[in-house]
Amino acid sequence: MDKVELAAFLRRRREALRPEDVGLPEGARRRTAGLRREEVAMLAAMSTDYYTRLEQQRGPQPSEQMLSSLGRALRLSDHERDYLFHVAGRNAPSPVAVAAHVAPALLRVLDRLSDTPALIVSSLGEVLVQNALAEALYGDPSRFTGLARSGIYRWFTDPHERLVYPEDDRDRQGRALVSTLRAAHGSMGPRSRAGELVRALRRESAEFAELWDRHEVTQRFADHKVLVHPQLGDIEVDCQALFTEDQSQSLLVLTAAPRSEAEEKIRLLGVIGTERFSRSVRHPLA
């Protein structure tokens, strides 16, 4: 671990960012060039003291998870992220970890979306990052590990996952998820994480196996749907998807018609906040 270079690199990347680059207000009396240390710590979900010690060459070696969080907070490119790992004395992220590194271009768009639910998901249905309104609508899926990180997997193995959709729309959603997974499987190959997911679901879900054998393939860029919130009821939204060039990640943005009841309910989501519900976190993949 090169503490001197790690500290210098973190400081340079922090000073190169402005608050508006990461969706933060400019604020008054800002004397620091770029972001403040406490702002980076907040974005990376770590303590300000821990981050400060890294910049002062006093910190312990960060874990791979911590480095990934720092890479996302500082909006690092793939090459910058790999460099961060190297100077911290860690191997560059594996293909699995790389898939979870959020595309900076999508993050920049997400940072500017504060008045409507928005989230970034992988091609396997894993929520990589979401804004506060999306978390208020869907919950926080960060507690899931392994195959259960995929909302597609949970859809076919956990009945609670389907509660966010009206009962008469669940068949359509299930077909859409299988079709999306087939597109990812075709791109990533049978020996990939997509292949592992398919093999597990074929064993565990007869419904999935039947849908998989239909060989339907699609990626939806837009959709109109109704989502069910436990307190607010039905919310009618349009879902738009913005994909990275390699189709491995997509930014999903949910909007309601102007001056509609659904628009008012989305505003109420901000009031309700991220209340934790007793049932499982539900799947937000469009």
C-alpha positions as CSV (number, residue, x, y, z in Angstrom):
1,M,0.0,0.0,0.0
2,D,1.4,3.4,-1.1
3,K,0.0,5.7,1.5
4,V,1.6,8.8,0.1
5,E,0.2,8.2,-3.5
6,L,-3.2,7.0,-2.2
7,A,-3.5,10.2,-0.2
8,A,-2.5,12.4,-3.0
9,F,-4.7,10.7,-5.5
10,L,-7.8,10.9,-3.3
11,R,-7.1,14.6,-2.6
12,R,-6.7,15.4,-6.3
13,R,-9.8,13.6,-7.3
14,R,-11.8,15.3,-4.5
15,E,-10.6,18.7,-5.5
16,A,-11.5,18.1,-9.1
17,L,-15.2,17.7,-8.3
18,R,-17.8,20.3,-7.7
19,P,-20.9,19.8,-5.6
20,E,-23.1,20.0,-8.6
21,D,-21.1,17.1,-10.2
22,V,-22.4,14.7,-7.6
23,G,-25.9,16.2,-7.0
24,L,-25.0,18.3,-3.9
25,P,-26.0,21.9,-3.4
26,E,-23.2,24.5,-3.7
27,G,-23.9,26.0,-0.3
28,A,-22.6,29.3,1.1
29,R,-19.1,30.2,2.3
30,R,-17.4,27.4,0.4
31,R,-13.7,27.8,0.8
32,T,-12.5,24.4,-0.2
33,A,-11.6,23.7,-3.8
34,G,-13.9,20.9,-5.0
35,L,-15.7,18.7,-2.5
36,R,-15.2,18.8,1.2
37,R,-13.9,15.7,2.9
38,E,-17.1,15.2,4.8
39,E,-19.0,15.2,1.5
40,V,-16.9,12.5,0.0
41,A,-17.3,10.5,3.2
42,M,-21.0,10.9,3.0
43,L,-21.1,9.8,-0.6
44,A,-19.0,6.8,0.1
45,A,-21.0,5.8,3.3
46,M,-18.0,6.0,5.6
47,S,-17.0,8.2,8.5
48,T,-15.4,11.5,7.9
49,D,-12.6,10.6,10.3
50,Y,-11.8,7.4,8.3
51,Y,-11.6,9.3,5.0
52,T,-9.6,12.1,6.6
53,R,-7.0,9.6,7.9
54,L,-6.6,8.2,4.4
55,E,-5.9,11.7,3.0
56,Q,-3.5,12.3,5.8
57,Q,-1.5,9.1,5.2
58,R,-2.6,7.7,8.6
59,G,-5.4,5.3,7.6
60,P,-5.3,1.5,7.5
61,Q,-5.5,-0.4,4.2
62,P,-9.0,0.1,2.8
63,S,-11.0,-3.0,2.0
64,E,-12.1,-3.8,-1.6
65,Q,-15.6,-2.8,-0.7
66,M,-14.4,0.5,0.7
67,L,-12.4,1.2,-2.4
68,S,-15.4,0.5,-4.6
69,S,-17.4,3.0,-2.6
70,L,-14.7,5.6,-2.9
71,G,-14.5,5.0,-6.7
72,R,-18.2,5.6,-7.0
73,A,-18.2,8.6,-4.7
74,L,-15.3,10.2,-6.6
75,R,-16.9,9.4,-10.0
76,L,-13.8,7.5,-11.1
77,S,-13.4,6.1,-14.6
78,D,-12.6,2.4,-15.0
79,H,-8.8,3.2,-15.4
80,E,-8.9,5.6,-12.4
81,R,-10.7,2.9,-10.3
82,D,-8.1,0.3,-11.1
83,Y,-5.3,2.8,-10.2
84,L,-7.0,3.4,-6.9
85,F,-7.0,-0.3,-6.1
86,H,-3.3,-0.6,-7.1
87,V,-2.0,2.2,-4.9
88,A,-4.1,0.8,-2.0
89,G,-2.3,-2.5,-2.4
90,R,-5.3,-4.4,-3.8
91,N,-5.7,-6.3,-7.0
92,A,-7.8,-4.6,-9.7
93,P,-11.4,-5.6,-9.4
94,S,-12.5,-8.9,-10.8
95,P,-15.0,-9.1,-13.6
96,V,-17.8,-9.6,-11.0
97,A,-16.7,-6.4,-9.1
98,V,-16.3,-4.5,-12.3
99,A,-19.9,-5.2,-13.2
100,A,-20.9,-3.5,-10.0
101,H,-18.8,-0.4,-10.7
102,V,-21.5,2.2,-11.7
103,A,-20.9,3.9,-15.0
104,P,-19.9,7.5,-14.3
105,A,-22.0,8.8,-17.2
106,L,-25.2,7.3,-15.7
107,L,-24.2,8.5,-12.2
108,R,-24.0,12.1,-13.5
109,V,-27.5,11.8,-14.8
110,L,-28.8,10.2,-11.6
111,D,-27.2,13.0,-9.5
112,R,-29.5,15.5,-11.2
113,L,-32.7,13.5,-10.5
114,S,-34.1,14.4,-7.1
115,D,-37.8,14.9,-7.8
116,T,-38.7,11.5,-9.3
117,P,-37.6,7.9,-8.5
118,A,-34.5,6.8,-10.4
119,L,-32.0,3.9,-10.0
120,I,-29.2,2.2,-11.9
121,V,-29.4,-1.6,-12.3
122,S,-27.2,-4.2,-13.9
123,S,-28.2,-6.4,-16.8
124,L,-28.9,-9.1,-14.2
125,G,-31.3,-6.9,-12.2
126,E,-29.0,-5.9,-9.4
127,V,-29.6,-2.4,-8.0
128,L,-26.3,-0.6,-8.0
129,V,-27.4,2.8,-6.7
130,Q,-30.7,4.6,-6.4
131,N,-31.9,8.0,-5.2
132,A,-34.0,8.6,-2.1
133,L,-37.4,8.5,-3.8
134,A,-36.6,5.1,-5.4
135,E,-35.6,3.7,-2.0
136,A,-38.8,5.1,-0.5
137,L,-40.7,3.2,-3.2
138,Y,-38.8,0.0,-3.4
139,G,-36.8,-0.3,-0.2
140,D,-33.1,-1.0,0.2
141,P,-31.8,-4.2,-1.5
142,S,-28.2,-3.8,-0.2
143,R,-28.8,-6.5,2.5
144,F,-29.0,-9.2,-0.2
145,T,-26.0,-11.3,-1.1
146,G,-25.1,-13.9,-3.7
147,L,-27.7,-14.8,-6.3
148,A,-30.3,-12.9,-4.3
149,R,-28.7,-9.6,-5.2
150,S,-30.5,-10.1,-8.6
151,G,-34.1,-8.9,-8.6
152,I,-34.7,-11.4,-11.3
153,Y,-33.7,-14.3,-9.0
154,R,-35.8,-12.9,-6.2
155,W,-38.9,-12.6,-8.5
156,F,-38.9,-16.3,-9.0
157,T,-37.9,-17.4,-5.6
158,D,-39.5,-15.0,-3.1
159,P,-43.3,-14.4,-3.4
160,H,-43.0,-11.0,-1.6
161,E,-40.9,-9.7,-4.5
162,R,-44.0,-9.5,-6.6
163,L,-46.1,-7.3,-4.3
164,V,-45.0,-4.1,-6.0
165,Y,-47.0,-5.1,-9.1
166,P,-50.7,-5.5,-9.4
167,E,-51.7,-9.2,-9.6
168,D,-53.0,-8.9,-13.2
169,D,-49.6,-7.5,-14.4
170,R,-47.3,-10.1,-12.8
171,D,-47.3,-12.6,-15.7
172,R,-46.2,-9.9,-18.1
173,Q,-43.5,-8.7,-15.8
174,G,-42.2,-12.2,-15.3
175,R,-41.9,-12.7,-19.0
176,A,-40.1,-9.4,-19.4
177,L,-37.6,-10.3,-16.7
178,V,-36.8,-13.7,-18.3
179,S,-36.5,-12.1,-21.7
180,T,-34.1,-9.5,-20.3
181,L,-32.0,-12.2,-18.7
182,R,-31.9,-14.1,-22.0
183,A,-30.4,-11.0,-23.7
184,A,-27.8,-10.8,-20.9
185,H,-27.1,-14.5,-21.2
186,G,-26.5,-14.2,-24.9
187,S,-24.1,-11.4,-24.4
188,M,-22.2,-12.8,-21.4
189,G,-22.2,-16.5,-22.3
190,P,-23.2,-19.7,-20.4
191,R,-20.1,-19.7,-18.2
192,S,-20.8,-16.2,-16.9
193,R,-22.8,-14.9,-13.9
194,A,-25.8,-14.8,-16.2
195,G,-25.3,-18.5,-16.9
196,E,-25.0,-19.3,-13.2
197,L,-28.3,-17.4,-12.6
198,V,-30.1,-19.3,-15.3
199,R,-28.9,-22.7,-14.1
200,A,-30.0,-21.9,-10.5
201,L,-33.4,-20.6,-11.5
202,R,-34.1,-23.6,-13.8
203,R,-33.5,-25.8,-10.8
204,E,-35.5,-23.8,-8.4
205,S,-38.5,-22.4,-10.4
206,A,-40.7,-24.4,-12.7
207,E,-42.3,-21.1,-13.8
208,F,-38.9,-19.7,-14.8
209,A,-37.9,-22.9,-16.7
210,E,-41.1,-22.8,-18.7
211,L,-40.6,-19.1,-19.6
212,W,-37.0,-19.7,-20.4
213,D,-37.8,-22.4,-22.9
214,R,-39.9,-19.9,-24.9
215,H,-36.6,-18.2,-26.1
216,E,-38.0,-14.7,-26.0
217,V,-35.5,-11.9,-26.1
218,T,-36.0,-8.2,-25.6
219,Q,-34.7,-5.1,-23.9
220,R,-37.3,-2.5,-23.2
221,F,-36.4,1.2,-23.4
222,A,-39.8,2.5,-22.3
223,D,-42.8,1.1,-20.4
224,H,-46.0,2.2,-18.8
225,K,-46.9,0.5,-15.6
226,V,-48.7,0.6,-12.3
227,L,-46.7,0.1,-9.1
228,V,-48.2,-0.7,-5.7
229,H,-46.9,1.1,-2.6
230,P,-48.0,-0.3,0.8
231,Q,-49.2,3.1,2.0
232,L,-50.0,5.1,-1.1
233,G,-51.6,2.4,-3.2
234,D,-51.4,2.3,-7.0
235,I,-48.9,4.7,-8.6
236,E,-49.2,5.0,-12.4
237,V,-45.8,5.8,-14.0
238,D,-43.9,5.8,-17.2
239,C,-40.5,4.1,-17.0
240,Q,-37.7,5.2,-19.3
241,A,-34.3,3.4,-19.6
242,L,-31.0,4.8,-20.5
243,F,-28.3,2.1,-21.3
244,T,-24.5,2.2,-21.2
245,E,-22.9,1.4,-24.6
246,D,-22.3,-2.2,-23.7
247,Q,-25.8,-2.6,-22.3
248,S,-24.5,-3.9,-19.0
249,Q,-26.2,-1.2,-16.9
250,S,-29.2,1.0,-17.3
251,L,-30.6,4.1,-15.6
252,L,-34.4,3.7,-14.9
253,V,-36.4,6.9,-14.4
254,L,-40.0,6.7,-13.3
255,T,-42.2,9.7,-14.0
256,A,-45.9,10.5,-13.6
257,A,-48.1,12.6,-15.8
258,P,-48.1,16.3,-14.8
259,R,-50.7,17.3,-12.3
260,S,-51.9,13.7,-11.9
261,E,-52.7,11.8,-8.7
262,A,-49.6,9.7,-9.3
263,E,-47.4,12.9,-9.4
264,E,-48.8,13.9,-6.0
265,K,-48.1,10.4,-4.7
266,I,-44.5,10.6,-5.8
267,R,-44.1,13.9,-3.9
268,L,-45.5,12.1,-0.9
269,L,-42.8,9.5,-1.2
270,G,-40.4,12.1,-0.1
271,V,-42.4,12.8,3.0
272,I,-42.8,9.1,3.9
273,G,-39.1,8.5,3.3
274,T,-37.3,5.2,3.5
275,E,-39.6,3.5,6.0
276,R,-38.6,-0.1,6.5
277,F,-41.4,-2.6,5.8
278,S,-41.7,-6.0,7.4
279,R,-41.8,-7.8,4.0
280,S,-38.9,-8.4,1.7
281,V,-37.4,-5.7,-0.5
282,R,-39.1,-5.7,-3.8
283,H,-37.8,-5.7,-7.3
284,P,-37.5,-2.5,-9.3
285,L,-36.2,-3.7,-12.7
286,A,-38.4,-2.4,-15.5
